[in-house]
Amino acid sequence: MDASEPLSDQHVIGVDVGGTKILGLVLDGDGRILAKVKRPTQAARGPERVLERIASVIGDLLERAGLEPSAVRGLGMGIPGTVDPRSGFIDLAPNLNLRQFNIRDFVEDEFRIPTTIDNDVNLGAYAEHQFGAGRGKHHLLGVFIGTGIGAGLILDGRLYAGATSAAGEIGHLCLDPDGPRCDCGFQGCFEAIASRAAIVRDIAAAVVAGETCTLGREPDGSLSTRAGALREAYDQGDPLVRRVIDRAIRWTGAALGSAANLLNPELIVLGGGMATAFGEIYLRPVREAVQRRVYEASMAQVEVALARLGDNAGALGAAWIARERLRTSGSL
């Protein structure tokens, strides 16, 4: 790159691919957001549809930012599952119905933009560490509760990937060996007990069994189970919704207290759609549960805080880590 080239011309794209939505951002070299696109993932329609939606989001980002692909230095992508950042290979992303697929090759073949991938929650934790609630902390556990549950680890100030780039899969810690089956194939996972998908499943089962609730209906007749709709029903005092969500919060507190004993973080950042929608309703009992469960001699100072970057966290982390990896490789 010519040393005289303005930093603001070093455009990067970040794409956060979730089980429910895909959110993409275009950033200039100063970190300003030039364009944003958000749309449903439609994962239930199969892996081909997910790939179509990813390509559509990237194409729309380029159009809205007024950029040709050649003007973009790099693209980062967060995937909810087990991925290998070195090869760009998705081993398993159950919420996307993607298995054994090289997403980096797919994107680079479509757009000719150098692409890096990582676990979506790793990137959310990285963004919170760089710009949000965890700024200045050296040991951070970021836990994101949405359609699924995942965690990202910042240890000694660096994103920790683990031996096979699979660290942080807190959603697949077994909390109840006899509990409900998880999409990963195991039983009693944290995700199968306390994610939004698990909450929705338990509410729907109770309604089928004859209980009533105040949740509205979608056009197809299914319950309206967005995080905002759940919060509204909770605030209205709906007994069924409150019972199921309060139980999920208790499980969350127990899981994070145990994780804190293992990892000894300075800070646990709580994010994702459910934590964002419920705020202090989630934060207060989880913080109390963590403080009750931590090993007092070493954990008395652990903090629990809400994430600050909201929906943008994963895409910001994806864009920024793409920039960092390109800079390390000498491309920026």
N, C-alpha and C positions, 0 to 999 in steps of 0.2 A: 504494500500500500504506500502511496506517495505521502511523505510526511506532511505535506502541505494540505492534504485533504481534510476538510472540516470534520470534527468529531460528530457533529449532528448528522452527517451523511452516512454514518455507520449504522444503518437500520438493521434491526433484528426483529424476528417474530417469535412470540411465545404462544403455544397452544396447550390448553389444559383439557384433556379428553376425559370426561367423567362418565359414569354409568347413566346419568340423566341428561347432562348437557355438555356441549363443547363450547369453550370460551377462548377466543384468540385476541391477541393484542399485537400491534406494531409499535415498537419503540424506536426513537432516534438515539443518537449516541449520548445524549444528555439525560436519557431515561424518560423523556416525555412521551406520553401515549398519543400516537397519531391516528390510530383507528382501533375500533373494538367491534367484535362480532360475537354474538352468543346465540346458540340455537340448540334444540333438543338433539340428543345423540341417536335416538330411535334404535337402540341396541336390540330390542326384541325382534326387529325385522331382519336380523342376521348380520354376520360380519361384513358382507359386501356393502350393506347399507351404511354401516359405521364408517367404512373407508370412503364411501361417497360423501358422507357428511364432513369428514375431516378435510377432504380435498375442496369441498365447497366453501368451508370456513376460510381456508387459506386463500383461495381465489378471491373471495369477497374482501378479505383484509387487504390484499394487494390493490384491488380496485378502489376501495375507499381511501387508501393512503396515496393513491396515484402513483404507484410504484410498479416497475417491471420486476420480475424475479431476479434479474441480474443486478438490481440495485440493492438487494437484501444480502447482507453479509452472512447471516446464519439464521437458522430456525431451531428452536428448542421445543420439545414436546413432552408433556407429562402423561403417563399411561397408568391407569389403576390396576396394577398387577405386577408380576415378576418379570423384570426386563433386564437386559444386559446393555448398559450404556456404551460399552466398547464395540459391540457388534451391531447394535440397533435392533436386536432380536427380542420379540415378546415370547416368553415361554408360556405364560398363562395370564390372561386378563379376563376372569370369569364374568365380570359385569359388562364386558364388551363382546362376549362370545368369540374372542380372539385367542387362538392357541398356535404356538409354533409358527410365528409369522414375523418377517423382517419389516417393521414399519419404517425404519430409516430408508431402506432401499425404495420402498413404495413412494415416500414423499420426494426423495431425490430424483427418482425417475419421472415423477409428475411435474416438478417445478425447478429442478436443477439448482436447488438451494442447499448448501451444506447443512446437514441436519444432525442434531444430537437428541437423544431421548433419555429419560430417567423415569423412575416411579413418580407419579403425580404428587404424592404426599411428601416425598423427599423434597420436591421442588417448592411446595407450599411452606415447609419448615425452613428451607433455605431462604425464601423470600422474607419470612417473618424474622429470621435471624439478621438479614441484611438491612431491612427497611422498616420492620414492624415491631411487634411486642417484644421480640427477643434481641433487639439491637443492643450490642455491648455485652451480651452474655456469651460465655464460652462453652457451657454445657446445657443443652436445651433438648427437650422432647416435645415435638409438635404432633398433636393428635387431632385428626380431622374426622368428624362424624357426619356422614351424609348417607347416600345410598349404601355405601359400605363404610368400613372403618380402617384407617391406616395411620401410620406414624412415620415421622422423619426424625433422624437423630443428628444433632450437632454435638460432636465430642471434640474437646480441645479446639473449638473454633472452626472445625471443618465438618463438612457433610460426611457422615459415616455410611458406607455402602455395605460393608460386610464381605465375607470371603467370596461370595458368588453374586454380589450386588442385590441381595434379597433381604437385607436388614430392614427392620421397621415394620414388619408385617404383624403389628399388634392385633389387628382384627382377627387373626387366626390363632391367637392364644386360646387354648381350651379353658373355658371357665366352668363348663358343666359337661362331663363325658357322656351323660345321658340326655343332653339338651338337643335342640332342633338341629337338623342337618344344614350345613352351610353350603353355599355354591361351590366352595373349593373341594367338597366331597367329604369333609370331616364333620363330626358332630360337636355341638356345644361351643363353637367358636364365639368369641366376643362379638364379632360382626353379626353372627346369626342370632344373637340375643339382644343387642342394644343399638343396632344401626337403624336408620329411618326405614329401610326395607323390612327389618324385623318388627319394628313398631307397627308398620302398616299391615303386615301379615297377621299380627296378633289382634289388632283391632278388627280387621276383616273377618277373622275366624270367630271372634266374639259376636259380631253382628249376624253372621250366618247361624250361630247357635241361639239367636233370639234376643241378644242385648241391643239396645238402641244407642245411637250417638248423634251428635249435632253436625257432624261433617257433611258438607254438601256433596253433590254428585257431579261427575264429569259428563260431557255429552254422551259418552258410551255407556253411562249408567254406573260406572265404578265410583267408589268413594274418592273424594278430592283429598289427596294425601300429600300435597306439597307441604314443606316445612311451615310456610306461612299459614296454611289452613289448619294444620295441627296446632299451631300456637294460638290461633283465634279460638278454636274449640277448647283448648286448655284454659284460656283466660275466661271463657264463658262458664267454666266449672263443669264441663262435661265429665261425668264420673268415669266412663270407660276410657276416654282419652287420657285423663289424669292418671288413672291406675296404671295403664300400660307405659306411659312416658315416665312416671315416677319410678317404676321398676327398672326401666332402662337406665335412668340416671344413677340409681343405686349400683347397678352392675358396672357402670362406667367408673364410678368412684372407687369401687373395689379393684377393678383392673388397673387403674392408673396408680393407685397406692402401691400395688405389687410391682408395677413397672418402675416406680420411683425407687423402691428398695433395691432393685437390680441395677439401675443405671446411675443413681445419685446425681440427678440434674439440678442445676440452679433454678430452672424454670420449666414448667409444663405449660405450653400454649395450647389452648383448646379452640379449635376452629371447625370449619365445615358447615353445611347448611343448617343442621339442627342446632349447633351451638350458637351460630349467628342469629337464627330466628328466636331462640329462647333466652339468650343472654344470661342474666343473673340467675334465672330459674335453673339453668344448668350449672353455672359457675359456682354458686354458693355451696350446694350440697356436695359437688365433686371436690371442691377445695377442702371442705370439712372432712370428707372421707379420706382424702389423701393425708391430711394432717393426722388423722386418727391411726392410720395404718403404717406410716413411715417409721423406719427404725430411728428412734429419737436421737441416739448418740451422733448420727451422721447426717440426719435429714431434717433437722428442726427448721432450717431456713429455706426449704424448697417453697417456691412461689407457684401459684396457678393463676393464669391470666387468659383472657379472651384474645384471640387473634385480632389484629387490627386491619388487615388488608382485604378482608371480605372475599368476594368472588374472584377478585383479581390475583389473589396470592399465587395460585398454581401457574398461571400464565406469566406473571411477572418473574417468578423463579425460573421458569423455562427459558424465557428470553434472556435473563441475566446470566444463567449458567451456560447458555449457548455462547454468549459473548465471552465469558471467562475461558471456556474451553478453546474457542477460536483464538483468543489472545495468547493462550499458553502454547498453541500449535504454531503461532506466528502468522495466522491469517488476518489478524487485526493489528 
